[in-house]
């Protein structure tokens, strides 16, 4: 096992404390620390010593990732959300390939802020909470959204009730979202003002409130305060609100709309950085392209729980993820692997030691061996 130096990404939505406290570095940090990447994505490859992992794999592809791999198929991140991330979704593999080629033909530089497709890959993702973690994840079943509309009933919102009462859930969700993202700014502000007032009145009637509706209302008010009159404030009404405890996870496939709201987590995904944004951000927003890639199938519950062996079973071929609480972990044996220490320490037989927030690289050609875990780890292969 070799120690990986992760690539730190600083974005405005990052945290000044979450990553710093995990890693034992200066807290609060000078800049908001958002993501620590462990992998071989060309935008931010990890280092082994002073050499980028992308170069190490290029020099010895069979030894590093095996005969059947064209490269490292997954990317591991520690994600620290101090504020909500953008409202976003990711394309399918086919959509990514076509979008990447189209933007190349249009001459859009890979680093340009208006670029949607930075690689040819899709980005299914599994997020495992390290602290309490909150998110908006996937469209809520329409019958529950109709219940929410009833609780937050006001004249302007009631105009859209027929859409959520639609017998065709997918068409109802598509019609409502495309209407909301295209209404004029003044009409959007009127709707949000009425909605905010109604939510405040609803929350004042504590003896009559449904806990899940109360919590959704709280999130809508918080988003309006952070991103006044953003279209994402409205779209959040359609999405599942999820609160994870440490060890709980959620899985999001291509086309599933989401926004991570706050907390520290491990994110494992296919090796991609393709993001289509629709709001809650100062970055490039491309609503037509986002709508084109969205899946309008509701997601009743995006949560994933580890099985008795710590394995999170998700329908992807690029990675398998286990949460390991020790005392040992078998590594090596023919696959590229990354292990992230999330608590305590991990010690390999050759003396390499990982502390919380650090990661190790296991090449496909590395012999099988056991490492000691005094704490917890996330193991990806």
BATORSE-883013 format. One line per field, with one value per residue (C-alpha): residue number from 1; x, y, z; residue in one letter. Coordinates in steps of 0.2 Angstrom, whole numbers, plus 2048, in hexadecimal, padded with zeros to 3 digits. Example, Ala and Ser with C-alpha at 12.3 -4.5 7.8 and 13.67 -1.06 7.14 Angstrom:
2
resi	(1; 2);
u	(83E; 844);
v	(7EA; 7FB);
w	(827; 824);
resn	(A; S);
# end
This chain:
381
resi	(1; 2; 3; 4; 5; 6; 7; 8; 9; 10; 11; 12; 13; 14; 15; 16; 17; 18; 19; 20; 21; 22; 23; 24; 25; 26; 27; 28; 29; 30; 31; 32; 33; 34; 35; 36; 37; 38; 39; 40; 41; 42; 43; 44; 45; 46; 47; 48; 49; 50; 51; 52; 53; 54; 55; 56; 57; 58; 59; 60; 61; 62; 63; 64; 65; 66; 67; 68; 69; 70; 71; 72; 73; 74; 75; 76; 77; 78; 79; 80; 81; 82; 83; 84; 85; 86; 87; 88; 89; 90; 91; 92; 93; 94; 95; 96; 97; 98; 99; 100; 101; 102; 103; 104; 105; 106; 107; 108; 109; 110; 111; 112; 113; 114; 115; 116; 117; 118; 119; 120; 121; 122; 123; 124; 125; 126; 127; 128; 129; 130; 131; 132; 133; 134; 135; 136; 137; 138; 139; 140; 141; 142; 143; 144; 145; 146; 147; 148; 149; 150; 151; 152; 153; 154; 155; 156; 157; 158; 159; 160; 161; 162; 163; 164; 165; 166; 167; 168; 169; 170; 171; 172; 173; 174; 175; 176; 177; 178; 179; 180; 181; 182; 183; 184; 185; 186; 187; 188; 189; 190; 191; 192; 193; 194; 195; 196; 197; 198; 199; 200; 201; 202; 203; 204; 205; 206; 207; 208; 209; 210; 211; 212; 213; 214; 215; 216; 217; 218; 219; 220; 221; 222; 223; 224; 225; 226; 227; 228; 229; 230; 231; 232; 233; 234; 235; 236; 237; 238; 239; 240; 241; 242; 243; 244; 245; 246; 247; 248; 249; 250; 251; 252; 253; 254; 255; 256; 257; 258; 259; 260; 261; 262; 263; 264; 265; 266; 267; 268; 269; 270; 271; 272; 273; 274; 275; 276; 277; 278; 279; 280; 281; 282; 283; 284; 285; 286; 287; 288; 289; 290; 291; 292; 293; 294; 295; 296; 297; 298; 299; 300; 301; 302; 303; 304; 305; 306; 307; 308; 309; 310; 311; 312; 313; 314; 315; 316; 317; 318; 319; 320; 321; 322; 323; 324; 325; 326; 327; 328; 329; 330; 331; 332; 333; 334; 335; 336; 337; 338; 339; 340; 341; 342; 343; 344; 345; 346; 347; 348; 349; 350; 351; 352; 353; 354; 355; 356; 357; 358; 359; 360; 361; 362; 363; 364; 365; 366; 367; 368; 369; 370; 371; 372; 373; 374; 375; 376; 377; 378; 379; 380; 381);
u	(800; 806; 800; 7F6; 7F6; 7E5; 7E1; 7D8; 7CB; 7C5; 7B3; 7A8; 79C; 7AA; 7AD; 7BB; 7BA; 7B4; 7C2; 7CF; 7C8; 7C8; 7DA; 7E1; 7E6; 7E4; 7D2; 7C9; 7D2; 7D6; 7CC; 7BC; 7C2; 7B5; 7BC; 7CC; 7CD; 7D6; 7D8; 7DE; 7D2; 7DC; 7D5; 7DC; 7E6; 7ED; 800; 80B; 81A; 81C; 815; 803; 7F9; 7F4; 806; 809; 7FB; 800; 811; 80B; 7F9; 7F8; 801; 7F7; 7E6; 7E6; 7E4; 7D1; 7D1; 7D4; 7D8; 7D2; 7BF; 7BB; 7BF; 7BE; 7BB; 7B9; 7AB; 7A9; 799; 798; 78A; 77F; 787; 77F; 76F; 775; 775; 781; 77F; 77F; 78E; 786; 781; 793; 79B; 790; 791; 7A4; 7A6; 799; 7A2; 7B3; 7AC; 7A6; 7B7; 7B3; 7C3; 7C3; 7C6; 7B9; 7AC; 79E; 7A4; 797; 7A0; 7B2; 7B4; 7AB; 7A5; 795; 795; 78B; 78F; 78E; 790; 793; 791; 79F; 795; 783; 780; 771; 76C; 75F; 75F; 753; 742; 735; 726; 719; 70C; 717; 71B; 708; 707; 714; 70B; 6FC; 705; 70D; 6FE; 6FD; 6F5; 704; 70A; 6F9; 6F9; 705; 6FB; 6F5; 707; 70A; 6F9; 6FE; 6FB; 70B; 718; 726; 71D; 716; 728; 72F; 721; 723; 736; 737; 729; 732; 743; 73C; 72F; 734; 73F; 730; 724; 731; 734; 721; 720; 72E; 729; 718; 720; 72B; 71D; 712; 721; 723; 711; 711; 720; 717; 709; 714; 706; 700; 710; 717; 72A; 730; 726; 72D; 73E; 73C; 735; 744; 750; 746; 748; 75A; 75D; 753; 75E; 76E; 768; 75A; 74D; 758; 74E; 756; 74B; 73C; 743; 748; 736; 736; 745; 747; 74F; 75B; 764; 772; 77B; 78D; 78E; 77E; 77F; 776; 778; 774; 774; 774; 767; 762; 761; 769; 772; 77D; 779; 785; 791; 7A0; 7A0; 7A9; 7A4; 7A8; 7A4; 7A8; 7B7; 7AF; 7AC; 79D; 790; 780; 77B; 76A; 76B; 771; 782; 78C; 794; 78E; 77C; 775; 763; 75E; 76D; 768; 756; 75C; 766; 75A; 750; 73E; 73C; 739; 745; 73C; 74B; 75D; 765; 770; 775; 785; 782; 789; 79A; 79A; 797; 78C; 783; 780; 77D; 78D; 79C; 7A9; 7AB; 7A7; 7A7; 7A9; 7A9; 7B6; 7B7; 7C6; 7D0; 7D7; 7D4; 7DA; 7E1; 7E9; 7E6; 7E3; 7D8; 7DD; 7D7; 7D6; 7D4; 7CF; 7D2; 7C3; 7C7; 7D6; 7E4; 7E8; 7F9; 800; 80D; 81A; 818; 80D; 801; 7F1; 7E9; 7D7; 7D5; 7E3; 7E2; 7ED; 7EF; 7EF; 7F5; 7ED; 7FE; 800; 801; 7F2; 7F5; 7EC; 7ED; 7E8; 7DA; 7D9; 7C9; 7BF; 7C3; 7BA; 7C1; 7BD; 7C2);
v	(800; 811; 822; 82D; 840; 846; 855; 862; 86C; 87C; 882; 88F; 882; 879; 879; 882; 874; 863; 85D; 866; 85E; 84D; 84F; 858; 867; 87A; 87C; 887; 886; 896; 891; 887; 875; 86B; 85B; 850; 846; 834; 82D; 830; 83D; 848; 858; 854; 844; 83E; 83D; 82E; 837; 845; 83B; 83C; 82C; 82F; 82E; 81F; 816; 81B; 814; 804; 801; 7EF; 7EF; 7FD; 7FA; 7E9; 7E2; 7E5; 7F7; 806; 811; 813; 811; 81A; 82A; 82C; 83C; 843; 850; 85E; 868; 878; 87F; 877; 871; 876; 86D; 861; 850; 846; 83E; 82C; 825; 828; 83A; 83D; 837; 841; 850; 84F; 84E; 85C; 868; 863; 867; 878; 87C; 87E; 87C; 86E; 87A; 887; 88B; 889; 877; 86A; 85A; 858; 846; 838; 82F; 82D; 830; 825; 829; 822; 82E; 827; 832; 835; 842; 846; 84A; 852; 852; 855; 845; 83F; 844; 840; 835; 841; 83C; 842; 852; 855; 853; 860; 86C; 86A; 86E; 87D; 883; 895; 89D; 89D; 88B; 884; 889; 87A; 86D; 865; 860; 857; 84F; 847; 835; 834; 837; 83A; 846; 84F; 852; 857; 863; 86B; 86D; 873; 880; 886; 888; 893; 89E; 8B1; 8B7; 8C2; 8B3; 8A8; 8B5; 8B7; 8A4; 8A3; 8B1; 8A9; 898; 89F; 8A7; 897; 88D; 898; 898; 885; 883; 88E; 881; 874; 869; 867; 864; 854; 852; 84F; 85E; 869; 863; 867; 878; 87B; 877; 882; 891; 88E; 88D; 89D; 8A5; 89F; 8A1; 8AE; 8AA; 89D; 890; 883; 889; 883; 873; 86E; 86C; 85D; 853; 847; 84F; 842; 843; 836; 830; 82A; 81A; 81D; 820; 825; 820; 82B; 825; 82F; 83C; 83D; 84F; 853; 85F; 85B; 867; 865; 859; 84E; 83E; 832; 833; 825; 827; 822; 82B; 83B; 84D; 850; 85B; 863; 871; 879; 885; 889; 88E; 89C; 890; 88D; 887; 87F; 87B; 875; 868; 863; 860; 856; 84A; 849; 839; 83E; 82D; 830; 829; 822; 821; 824; 81C; 80D; 803; 7F9; 7E6; 7DB; 7DB; 7EE; 7EE; 7FB; 7F2; 7FE; 7FA; 800; 7F6; 804; 801; 7F7; 800; 7F9; 802; 7F8; 7FB; 7EF; 7E7; 7E2; 7E4; 7D9; 7E3; 7DF; 7D1; 7D7; 7E7; 7F9; 7FE; 80E; 80E; 81E; 81F; 828; 825; 820; 818; 80B; 802; 7F7; 7E9; 7F4; 801; 80D; 816; 820; 82C; 833; 83C; 832; 825; 817; 810; 7FD; 7F9; 7EA; 7E1; 7E3; 7D3; 7CF; 7D4; 7DA; 7EB; 7EF; 7FB; 804; 80E; 80F; 80F; 80F; 802; 804; 7F8);
w	(800; 7FC; 803; 7F8; 7F9; 7F5; 7EA; 7F5; 7EC; 7F3; 7EF; 7F7; 7FD; 807; 81A; 824; 831; 82B; 821; 82C; 83C; 834; 82E; 83D; 833; 837; 83C; 836; 826; 81C; 80D; 80D; 80A; 7FF; 7F8; 7FA; 7EA; 7EB; 7DA; 7C8; 7C0; 7B5; 7BC; 7CD; 7CF; 7E0; 7E3; 7E8; 7EE; 7E2; 7D3; 7CD; 7CE; 7BB; 7B6; 7C1; 7B9; 7A7; 7AA; 7B0; 7AC; 7AE; 7BF; 7C6; 7C0; 7B8; 7A7; 7A5; 7AA; 79F; 7AE; 7C0; 7BE; 7CE; 7D8; 7EB; 7F4; 805; 803; 810; 80D; 818; 80D; 800; 7F0; 7DF; 7D9; 7CD; 7C4; 7BA; 7A8; 7A3; 79A; 789; 78D; 794; 784; 779; 783; 785; 772; 76E; 77A; 772; 761; 767; 76D; 780; 78A; 797; 7A5; 79F; 7AC; 79F; 79B; 7A1; 79B; 7A1; 79D; 794; 7A3; 7AE; 7C0; 7CB; 7DD; 7EE; 7FD; 80E; 81D; 829; 834; 833; 821; 818; 806; 7F9; 7EF; 7E1; 7DD; 7EB; 7E6; 7DF; 7EC; 7FA; 7F1; 7EF; 802; 804; 7F8; 803; 812; 80A; 801; 7FB; 7EC; 7E0; 7E5; 7E3; 7D0; 7CE; 7D7; 7C8; 7C3; 7D3; 7D2; 7C1; 7BF; 7B5; 7C2; 7B6; 7AB; 7BA; 7C1; 7B0; 7AD; 7BE; 7BE; 7AC; 7B0; 7C0; 7B8; 7AA; 7B3; 7B3; 7C2; 7C9; 7C9; 7D1; 7DF; 7E2; 7E3; 7EF; 7FA; 7FC; 7FF; 80D; 816; 815; 81C; 82A; 82E; 82D; 838; 845; 847; 850; 855; 844; 83A; 832; 837; 825; 81E; 82C; 828; 815; 81A; 824; 816; 809; 815; 817; 804; 801; 80E; 806; 7F4; 7F3; 7E6; 7DD; 7D3; 7DE; 7EC; 7E3; 7DC; 7ED; 7F1; 7E5; 7EC; 7FB; 80A; 811; 822; 824; 834; 833; 829; 820; 80D; 7FE; 7EC; 7DD; 7CB; 7BB; 7B9; 7CB; 7D1; 7E2; 7ED; 7FC; 809; 818; 820; 81E; 813; 808; 7F6; 7EA; 7D8; 7C6; 7C1; 7BA; 7BE; 7B3; 7BB; 7B4; 7C0; 7C2; 7D0; 7E2; 7DB; 7D4; 7C7; 7B6; 7B5; 7A5; 7A9; 797; 798; 7AA; 7A5; 796; 7A1; 7B0; 7B4; 7BA; 7C3; 7D5; 7E2; 7F1; 7FC; 7F6; 806; 806; 815; 816; 818; 826; 81D; 81C; 809; 801; 7F3; 7E4; 7D2; 7CA; 7C3; 7C6; 7D8; 7E8; 7F9; 80B; 81C; 827; 83A; 83C; 843; 832; 81F; 811; 803; 7F2; 7E7; 7D5; 7D6; 7D8; 7E9; 7F4; 806; 810; 823; 82A; 83D; 846; 83C; 82F; 82F; 821; 824; 81B; 828; 81E; 82A; 825; 831; 830; 81F; 817; 809; 803; 7F1; 7ED; 7DC; 7D3; 7D3; 7E6; 7F0; 7FB; 80D; 81D; 824; 836; 839; 84A; 846; 836; 823; 812; 806; 7F3; 7E5);
resn	(X; X; X; X; X; X; X; X; X; X; X; X; X; X; X; X; X; X; X; X; X; X; X; X; X; X; X; X; X; X; X; X; X; X; X; X; X; X; X; X; X; X; X; X; X; X; X; X; X; X; X; X; X; X; X; X; X; X; X; X; X; X; X; X; X; X; X; X; X; X; X; X; X; X; X; X; X; X; X; X; X; X; X; X; X; X; X; X; X; X; X; X; X; X; X; X; X; X; X; X; X; X; X; X; X; X; X; X; X; X; X; X; X; X; X; X; X; X; X; X; X; X; X; X; X; X; X; X; X; X; X; X; X; X; X; X; X; X; X; X; X; X; X; X; X; X; X; X; X; X; X; X; X; X; X; X; X; X; X; X; X; X; X; X; X; X; X; X; X; X; X; X; X; X; X; X; X; X; X; X; X; X; X; X; X; X; X; X; X; X; X; X; X; X; X; X; X; X; X; X; X; X; X; X; X; X; X; X; X; X; X; X; X; X; X; X; X; X; X; X; X; X; X; X; X; X; X; X; X; X; X; X; X; X; X; X; X; X; X; X; X; X; X; X; X; X; X; X; X; X; X; X; X; X; X; X; X; X; X; X; X; X; X; X; X; X; X; X; X; X; X; X; X; X; X; X; X; X; X; X; X; X; X; X; X; X; X; X; X; X; X; X; X; X; X; X; X; X; X; X; X; X; X; X; X; X; X; X; X; X; X; X; X; X; X; X; X; X; X; X; X; X; X; X; X; X; X; X; X; X; X; X; X; X; X; X; X; X; X; X; X; X; X; X; X; X; X; X; X; X; X; X; X; X; X; X; X; X; X; X; X; X; X; X; X; X; X; X; X; X; X; X; X; X; X; X; X; X; X; X; X);
# end
